[in-house]
Amino acid sequence: MGPKRIKLDKESFSCLLCLDLLKDPMTIPCGHNYCMSCIKAHWDKEDEKKLHSCPQCRQTFTPRPVLVKNTMLADLVEKLKKTGLQAAPADHCYAGPEDVACDVCTGRRLKAFKSCLVCLASYCENHLQRHYDVPPLKKHQLVDPSNKLQENICSLHDEVMKIFCRTDQQCICYLCLMDEHKGHDTVSAAAAKTERQRELEGSRLNIQQRIQDREKDVKLLHQEVEAINLSADKTVEDSEKIFTELIRLMARRSSRVKQQVRSQQRTEVSRVKELQEKLEQEITELKRNDAELQKLSDTEDLNQFLHNYSSLPPLSESTDSSSINIHPLSYFEDVTAAVSEVRDKLLDVLREKWTNVLLMPTEVDVLPSEPKTRAGFLKYSRELTLDPNTAHRQLLLSDGNRKATLMSEQQSYSIHPDRFSECLQVLSRESLTGRCYWEVEWRGEGVIVAVAYKNISRKGAGEECIFGINNKSWALTCVKNGYILFHNKVQTPVSGPQSSRIGVYLDHNAGILSFYSVSETMTLLHRVQTTFTRPLYAGLWLLYSSGDTVELCKRQ
C-alpha cells in the first residue's frame, strides 16, 4: 500500500484572529500561529498592561516576545494558495455598521455569534469555541449579540451590576451596596427579573384578555355587518316587490277606469248619434212638407188650391227637445274628480309615512359607540333607588333609599319573597333597558357593583343567589388593592386606577356593559359584550365591615 495521504483544509492554516489564511505566519512561544500583523496589533493593545497573552490559550508572556517569521509554515501556506484552497469568508459573515462585531477579530471583523455577560465581550463562532471547551468559561452566561454590554458595568466602580435596588429602582454593583445604597431594599438582579417577569405575565394576561375581548367585539361587529347586509338586501327586495305590486295595482286600476270610460263613451255616442239621425230625418220630412206647402201656396186655380189644402196630411209630432241634453266636456268630470280624490289621498299618505320610511335606515345603530366624556355619559344618566323589599336585613337604607349601610344588627324589615335572606345584597327598584348610566360611591373595605336579572334567586347563600356566580348577574368586585369581574363563576382580573366612585354604562340593545373608574377623568375598567335577554336591575353588595356604605349617586 502506498503512503496514506493527509487531507488538509484552509482552517488548519488560518489565523485565529482574522480567520483568513496566514499572512507572514508567526509562531509564538506557546506554539500557536498568527499573522504577523494580527498578533502585533493584538499585543500593541496590551502594551499598557505590560502583560502579553495568546488570544487562544491565554498563556501570558513577560516581556513581550520577539516575533520571528515561521518560514516553513509560510512556504506551506503559499503552496496551499496555489492549490486554490484559500477561500475568504463570505461577505455576509463580516460585521456591518449595524451589526455587533467580534471583539477578538482583528482587521475586518466577523459578526458576533454570542455576547458574554461575564467577559463583557462579543465573539464570533470560532472565538466563542473556548466558552464551550474551557470548563471555567462554560459557566459564563451567553446571550444574543449586544452592543450594550457596557451598560452592565457600574460607572462609579467599574464592576458588573448584579444587584437591583428596589428603593431607587436601578441596577447597582456590590460596592454601591456598601456606599450610597447602604440600607436600601435590594435583591439580586436575577430575583428582580423574576419579579418583573411575573408582573409582565400579569400584564400579558390582561393584554391577551383584552385581545380576546376585542376579537370577540370584531367578530360580533362582523356578524352585525352580515346581519345589516342581509336585512338591507331583504328590505330592498321586499320593497321592490311591494312597489312593483303597487305599480301593477295602479296599472290595473288605470286600465279598468279607461275601459269604463270608453264603454260609457260608446254608449253615450251611440245615444247621441241615434237622436241625431232621428232629428235629421225629421228635418228632411219638414223640408219636404215645406216644399209642398210652398207649391200649394203658388197654385192660382182657386178650386184646385182649396181642394188640395183640405187634403193636406197633419204634421208629424216634433221630437221632444227635453231629450237633448247638451253639456260639452262634462260627461266624465265625475270620474276625473274621483281619480283626483284618490291621488290626493295617496299623496297625503305618502307625505305622512314616507318621511318615516326614509329615516328608518339611518336609525339603525350599526356601531353602538360609547360616549367619550363623562358629560356624554351623563346624558344617559338614570335616577335609581334601592328596593327595600330586596335588601338584606343587615343593610340600612337611607337618603331616599339611595344609600345602604352595613349594620351589625338586623333591621326590622317585613317578610317579603324578594328579600335576599343570606347575601348582603340589594337591587334597584327601577329596571334598566336601552342606554343608561349611573354612578356608585362607596366607603369602607370593599363593595360589589352589579347588574342582575329580576329572577335571580333570593333564598339562601348558594351560587344561584350571589352576584357574579351565576349566569343571571355580572359583578365588579371593588377593594382597595384592585378589581375583579365575576360572571357565571368565571373571574377576570381587572386593572385600573383606584377610585371610590364607579360608573356603570349599559346599552341593553347592543349587549354592552361597561365599568369605569371615575375621578377627574374616566378610565375604562372592563367592558362586557353579550346578549341581554330581559331587563336588568342595578345591584350592590357590601363585603366586609359594619359601617361601610355604598350609595347610588344623584343625577347630575
Secondary structure as UniProt FT lines:
FT   HELIX           10..13
FT   TURN            16..18
FT   STRAND          25..27
FT   TURN            29..30
FT   STRAND          33..35
FT   HELIX           36..46
FT   HELIX           47..49
FT   STRAND          52..53
FT   TURN            55..57
FT   STRAND          60..61
FT   HELIX           71..82
FT   TURN            83..84
FT   HELIX           91..93
FT   TURN            97..98
FT   STRAND          110..111
FT   STRAND          114..116
FT   TURN            117..120
FT   STRAND          121..123
FT   HELIX           125..133
FT   HELIX           135..138
FT   STRAND          142..143
FT   HELIX           149..152
FT   TURN            155..157
FT   STRAND          163..165
FT   TURN            166..169
FT   STRAND          170..172
FT   HELIX           174..178
FT   TURN            179..183
FT   STRAND          186..188
FT   HELIX           189..297
FT   HELIX           302..310
FT   HELIX           321..323
FT   TURN            328..329
FT   TURN            331..332
FT   HELIX           333..359
FT   HELIX           360..363
FT   HELIX           374..378
FT   TURN            379..380
FT   TURN            388..390
FT   TURN            393..394
FT   STRAND          395..398
FT   TURN            399..402
FT   STRAND          403..406
FT   TURN            417..418
FT   STRAND          425..432
FT   STRAND          435..443
FT   STRAND          446..453
FT   TURN            454..455
FT   TURN            463..465
FT   TURN            467..468
FT   TURN            471..472
FT   STRAND          473..479
FT   TURN            480..481
FT   STRAND          482..487
FT   TURN            488..489
FT   STRAND          490..494
FT   STRAND          501..507
FT   TURN            508..511
FT   STRAND          512..518
FT   STRAND          522..529
FT   STRAND          536..542
FT   TURN            546..547
FT   STRAND          549..552
//
